[in-house]
Amino acid sequence: MDDDVEVPAGTNQLAALTKQLEAAQAKGAKPGAAADDGVFMGMTMGSLMIGLVLSTVGVALVRYARVTGQWMYAGIGALLFALPFVITDALWLGIAGAGAFGLMFFLRRFVTF
């Protein structure tokens, strides 16, 4: 039982758990949620994994740009590498990553450097 909640002797367990839940909700906890809600530095596991993939592709693009001398890829790679530091929501991170890939293909196809 939680040390912060006073449960009188002889009270049944359901009443004690209800009192404990009410105390946790008063502190701002969500019912049924873990203590940390599965969030690390403002990112969920999904956004961490998407960020890892985008950053890995970004580093690979920067390395490719160094070898070939095509610096457009370095710019897109740096953008992909920096996105997870700026955007923490998985949905928006995926949308921004897809937009960066789209920008890369658009620039490669229609813009001459």
C-alpha positions as CSV (number, residue, x, y, z in Angstrom):
1,M,0.0,0.0,0.0
2,D,1.0,3.6,-0.6
3,D,2.6,5.2,2.5
4,D,0.9,8.6,1.7
5,V,-2.7,7.2,2.1
6,E,-4.1,6.6,5.5
7,V,-6.4,3.5,5.5
8,P,-8.3,2.9,8.7
9,A,-8.0,-0.5,10.3
10,G,-10.8,-2.9,9.4
11,T,-11.4,-1.4,6.0
12,N,-11.8,-3.8,3.2
13,Q,-9.2,-4.0,0.4
14,L,-11.4,-2.6,-2.3
15,A,-12.0,0.6,-0.3
16,A,-8.3,0.9,0.4
17,L,-7.4,0.5,-3.3
18,T,-10.1,3.0,-4.2
19,K,-8.6,5.5,-1.7
20,Q,-5.2,4.8,-3.1
21,L,-6.4,5.5,-6.7
22,E,-8.1,8.7,-5.7
23,A,-4.8,9.9,-4.0
24,A,-2.8,9.0,-7.2
25,Q,-5.3,10.9,-9.4
26,A,-5.2,13.9,-7.1
27,K,-1.4,13.9,-7.7
28,G,-2.0,13.9,-11.5
29,A,-1.5,10.2,-12.3
30,K,-3.6,8.6,-15.0
31,P,-5.5,5.5,-14.0
32,G,-3.9,2.3,-15.3
33,A,-0.8,4.1,-16.6
34,A,2.7,3.3,-15.6
35,A,4.6,5.8,-13.5
36,D,6.5,7.1,-16.5
37,D,3.9,6.5,-19.2
38,G,6.6,4.9,-21.4
39,V,8.0,8.3,-22.3
40,F,11.8,8.9,-22.5
41,M,12.9,12.5,-22.9
42,G,9.5,13.4,-24.4
43,M,9.6,10.5,-26.9
44,T,7.6,7.3,-27.0
45,M,9.1,4.0,-28.1
46,G,7.6,4.5,-31.6
47,S,9.1,8.0,-32.1
48,L,12.5,6.7,-30.7
49,M,12.5,3.9,-33.3
50,I,11.5,6.2,-36.2
51,G,14.1,8.7,-35.0
52,L,16.7,6.0,-35.0
53,V,15.9,4.9,-38.5
54,L,15.8,8.5,-39.8
55,S,19.1,9.4,-38.1
56,T,20.8,6.2,-39.5
57,V,19.7,7.1,-43.0
58,G,20.8,10.7,-42.4
59,V,24.3,9.6,-41.4
60,A,24.5,7.3,-44.4
61,L,23.5,10.1,-46.7
62,V,26.2,12.4,-45.2
63,R,28.8,9.7,-45.7
64,Y,27.6,9.1,-49.3
65,A,27.8,12.9,-50.0
66,R,31.4,13.0,-48.7
67,V,32.4,10.1,-51.0
68,T,30.6,11.4,-54.2
69,G,30.9,15.1,-53.6
70,Q,27.1,15.6,-54.1
71,W,26.4,17.9,-51.2
72,M,22.7,18.0,-51.7
73,Y,22.6,14.6,-50.0
74,A,24.6,16.0,-47.1
75,G,22.0,18.6,-46.6
76,I,19.1,16.2,-46.6
77,G,21.1,13.8,-44.4
78,A,21.8,16.5,-41.9
79,L,18.0,17.4,-41.9
80,L,17.1,13.7,-41.4
81,F,19.7,13.5,-38.6
82,A,18.3,16.6,-36.8
83,L,14.6,15.9,-37.1
84,P,14.3,13.6,-34.1
85,F,15.9,16.3,-31.9
86,V,13.2,18.8,-33.0
87,I,10.1,16.7,-33.4
88,T,9.1,14.2,-30.7
89,D,5.7,13.0,-31.9
90,A,5.9,9.7,-33.9
91,L,3.3,10.7,-36.4
92,W,4.8,14.1,-37.2
93,L,8.3,12.7,-37.2
94,G,7.3,10.1,-39.8
95,I,5.5,12.8,-41.9
96,A,8.6,15.1,-41.7
97,G,10.9,12.2,-42.6
98,A,8.7,11.3,-45.6
99,G,8.8,15.0,-46.6
100,A,12.6,15.1,-46.4
101,F,12.8,12.0,-48.6
102,G,10.3,13.6,-51.1
103,L,12.4,16.8,-51.1
104,M,15.5,14.7,-51.9
105,F,13.9,12.9,-54.8
106,F,12.3,16.2,-56.1
107,L,15.7,18.0,-56.0
108,R,17.5,15.1,-57.6
109,R,14.9,14.9,-60.4
110,F,14.0,18.5,-61.2
111,V,16.8,20.7,-59.9
112,T,20.3,20.8,-61.4
113,F,23.2,21.5,-59.1
